[in-house]
Amino acid sequence: MIYKNYPMVARVVFGRGSYNQLADTIAPKRLNANAPFIFLVDEVFKGDTLISSGIPLAYDDELIFISADEEPKTSQVDELVERIILTHKERPSGIIGIGGGTILDLAKAVAIMLTNEGEAKDYQGWDLVKTPAIYHVGVPTISGTGAEVSRTTVLTGPDKKLGINSDYTPFDQVILDPELTVGVPKDQWFYTGMDCYIHCIESLNGTFLNAFSQSYGEKAFEMCKEIFLDNQLSKEEAQDKLMMASWHGGMSIAYSQVGVAHAMSYGLSYMLGVKHGLGNCLVFDHLEEFYPEGVKLFKHMKQVHGIQLPQSVCANLDDEQFDTMIDVSLGMEPLWQNAIGKNWKQVITRQKLKSIFEKI
């Protein structure tokens, strides 16, 4: 048997107020005055003093605000890389992503593409990256996606939605400061938190499960139940726990894999542009056949927090659009193998997937 030698985030800082250490953390990594740090920041933080006060711009450093309204695209990565190369004299000292999963995935992808030739779409898949990325740092401002710890950067390309899954994708440094999640709207908090919960369910019920992934998945699952069902937690305690649940959930799937909800949500997102957390919730709500206990608890959490999922999302799609969604979903072979096993193609038919999409 050959054991996979998995990468991890090399360094991590955790704690309320730890964002204030960003300047000291990255300073030793500056190569020279002409090699800038590039800060990719969610544009919702324009004018936000908490975020802006912690960005240590110096020399030729550049701050780029990016909208996270849409899922990150391979074309967007290519445009950012071209802009950075044309604007600056030397290759950057590092890329720092500050935001949710969209911004963190863009930061990881840009760091990779600054050292690898071609276009981002060429690297969508597993272990296609050959050259290490430049130094890159993740600062999550919402918890649940696990993007801060994962070895993938999920991108929508011209033909598919698929991550750049590689040993060079994980961040070199992550700063986990729960205070940065204070302004997250309730619905977004729930959808992204449920992304973490679904990570746990899909990992713990998957055929790829092992003692390593199980230990992280079980801890994240227990924290999710506390966060979303224990009304005795203070807001600060819930923020701290969800940030750690996101980390543990991300570690669990890094050492195993996700499953049915993620595979199908990729199709939903590719066709309709549905954001990742919401897409997972829309699909998971109809997956009793695969995760009966997990879906039952999910529905209870929805009720507790008064969450109403959008209805009739797929109501106006034609057969060709359904086929495209199904094609994208079926392309996620490792996810189906984890969820069902090696004989998954005998279980997962196009009609079965269409029948689920039609309910959404």
N, C-alpha and C positions, 0 to 999 in steps of 0.2 A: 504493500500500500504506500502511495506517495501522499504525504501530508502537505497541505497548502501552507505556505509561509506568509501569513497575513501581515500587512502593514498596519500601524496604528498612528494616531496623532502623536507627534514627538513630545510636545509640551502643551500643558493646559493650566490656565489660571482660573480658579473658581472663587466667587465671593461677591457680595454686594459692594459696589464701588470699585471692583477690580478693573473696570474699564479705564479708570484714571491712570493705570500703569501701562497703557498702550505705548506711550512715547518711550518709556524706559525699556519696554520689552523688545521693541523693534530696532532701537538705536544701534545695538551691536551688529545688526545685519546690513547696515548701510554700506554699500561697496565703495562709493566715493560721491563727491558733490554732484557729479553729472549723471549718476545712476539713481533715479527718483524712486520714491515709494508712490504707488498709484492706489488711491483710496476709492473703491467702488461703494457707493452709499445709496440706500433707498431714498428716493426723492421726497418721501413723506417727512424726512428729517431736515428738509431745508428750513433754516431758521430755528431749529431745535437746539437750544443752548446745551442741553445735556450731552447730545452727540457731538456737536460742533466744537465744544470746548475740549473734547478729548482727542481731536484729530491733530496730530503734531506735524503740520505742514512746515517744510524747510527746503532750502535750496530749490531744486527743480521739481519738487513733489507736485502731484496733480490730484485734485478732488473731482470725481465724476459722479454726478447724481443720476440715478437710473430709476425709471418707473418699474415697479414690480406688479403692475396691473395685469400683465400677460406673462405666461410661462416663458422661461429663457429659451432662445433660439440659437441654432448653430450660426445663422447669419449675423446675429447680434454679437456673438463671440468674435467672429471674423472682423466685424467692423471695429470693435473695441481694440483688438490686437493691431489692426492697421493704423488706427488713430494713435496708439501709444508709440508704435515704431516710427511713424512719420513726425511725431511731435517732439520726441526726445532724442538726445545725442547718443545715449547708451541704453542698453537693456536695463530695465528697472531692477532696483535692489529687491523689490518685493511687491506683491499685490495684497491689499488688505480689503476684505469684503465685510461690510457692516450692514446687516439687514436680516431678512428672513431667508427661507430656502432658495428663492429665486436669485437673490444677490450672492449668496454663498456659493451656489452652483456656478454662477457666472465667474466669480473670482477664481474658483478652482479651474474652470475651463480656460480662462485667459492665461493663467499661470502655466498651464500645459502647452497652450498653442504658441506662447512666446519662445518655446524651445523646440517645437516640433513643426516640420514643414507641412504644407498643404492646408486644407480647410478643416474646420471642426467636425463636419459631417463624416470625414474620413476616419474618425476615431470613435464613432458611435459603435459600441460593442464591448467585447471583453478582451482586455489585455492587448490592445492594439498600440498603445503608447510605448515608444522605445526609449525616449530621452527624458530624464527627470525634469519636472517642472521647476520654475524659479520659486524662491521662497514665497509662501503664501500663508496668510493669517485669516482666520474666521472669527467674527464677532457677531453671534446671533442676537437679534432683537425680538425674536419670537421663538417659542419652544414647541417642539413636536416633530419637526421634519427629520431630525437626525442628520441633516446635511452637514452639520459641523463636525461629524465624526466619520461619515461614510466614505467608501472608496469609489463612489460614483458621482457624476455630475449630470443630472438629468436634463436633456436638451431636446427640443422639438426641431427636427431637421426637415429637409424638403420631402423625404419619403417616410419618415417614421419618428416616433418619440422614443428615444433610447439614450441611456447614459453613456458617458465615457467612463467605463469601469476599468480601473487600473491601479497598480501599486503606487503610482506617482500622483494619484488624485488627492489623497487625504491631505489636510492642512498640516503645515509644519508647526503651527502654533494656534491655539484656540483660547479665547478669553470669554469665560462664561460669567456674565454679570446679570443676575435676575432683575436688577433695577431697570435694565434697558427694556424690559417687557411691559412696563407699567401702562403704556398707552394703547395696548392691543384691543381692538373692538371685540365684543363678546362673541359674535358669530365666528370671527376669524380665530379667536382663542380656542373655541370649541373644535372647529374643523381641523386646525393644526394639531391640537391636543389629541384628537381622534386618529390622526395620522400615526402618532406614536402608539396609541392603543392598538391600532390595526397591525402595526409592525409586530407587536407582541403576539397577537392572536395568530398571525400568519407564520411567524417564526416557530412558536411553541407547538403548532399543529402541523408543521411541515415535515417532509421526509428527510430533509437535510439537517434536522435538529441534532445537536451534539451537546456534550456537557458544558462546553464553553459558551455557546450561544444560549443555551437554556438558562445558565446562571444569570446572564444579563437580562434575558427576556422575562424571567420570573420576577426579578426585582422591579423592572419597569412596569410590569403588569400590576403588581401590588401598589406601586406608587400612583398609577393611573386610577385605580379604584379609590384610593384615598382622596386624590385631587378632585375627582368628579362626583364622588358620592358622600364624602365626609364634610358636612357643613360646619364642623367645629374648627376646621383649619382657618387660620388667618389668611388674608390676601398675600402677605409676604411669604408665609409658609408654603402656600400653594404655588407661588411663583418659583420659589427655590426648588420645590419637589418636581415641578413640571420640567424645569431646565435639566434636572438630573435624570428624570424619566426619559426625556428626549435623547440624552447621551446614552443611557443604557439600552434603550430601544434601538437606537442606531447601531450600537455595538452588536446587539443580538442578530440583526439582519446582515451585518457585515460578515459574520461568521457562519451564517446560514443563508437565508434568502427570504424574500417576501412571497406573496401568493396570488390568489384569484383576484382580490380587490385591486391590487396594484396593476396586475396585468390588464384588467379591463379598464381601469381608470386611465391608463396610457392611451387607449383607443378613444375614450371619451374626450380627453384633453386634446389629442391630435385633431380630432374632427371639430370640436366645438369650443376649444380654448378654455375649458373648465379648469380652474385652479386645482392644484394637486390635492390639497387637503379636502376640499369640498368634493372633488371627483371620487376620492376614496370613500367618503361617507355615502354618496349617492349610490355607489355600487354595493358597498358592504351592507346597506340596508336591505338588500334582496338576496343575501347569500346564506340563508338558513340551511340550505342543502349541504354546504361545505363547512360552515362554522356555527352550528346551532346555538351553543352556549354563548359564544362571543357576540353573535348578532342579538341575542336576547338581552344581554347586558348593555349593549350599545343602544338599543331602543329605550331601555330604562334610563340611561344617561341622557338621552335626548329629552325624555319627558321631564326629568329632574330639572334640566336647565332651560326648558321651554324653547327648544330648538325646532324650528319647522324647516325641513329641507325643501328646496325648490321642487316643484312638480312638473310633469310633462316636458322634461328637458329634451327628450328624444322624440317627442310627438310628431314633429313635422319633417323628420328625416325620410329620405327615399331609400330604396333598396341599395342603390350604389353607395350612399353614405353609410348605411349600416355595414355593407361589405368592407368598406375602408376601415371602419372602427374594428371590425372583427379581424381583418388582416393584421392591423397594428397589434392588437391584443394577442393573437396567436403567435406573433413573432417573438414574444417574450418567453422563449422556451425554458430557460432555467427556472423562471417563476412557476410555470406549470409543472415542471418536474418536481419542484419542492412541494407544491400544493397537492398533487395527485399521485406522483410517482412516475417511473419510466414509461408506463403504458398510458400516459395521460391523453394521448390522441384518441384512444378508444372511448374515453369518457367525455372529453370536451369537444363537442361538435359545433359546427357553425350555427346550427339551429338553436342549440342550447344557449349560446352566447347571445344570439339575436333575441331570444325570448326574455333574457334578463335585461338587455338594453331597452327593450320595448316597455318594461315596467318603470324605467327611470324617467 
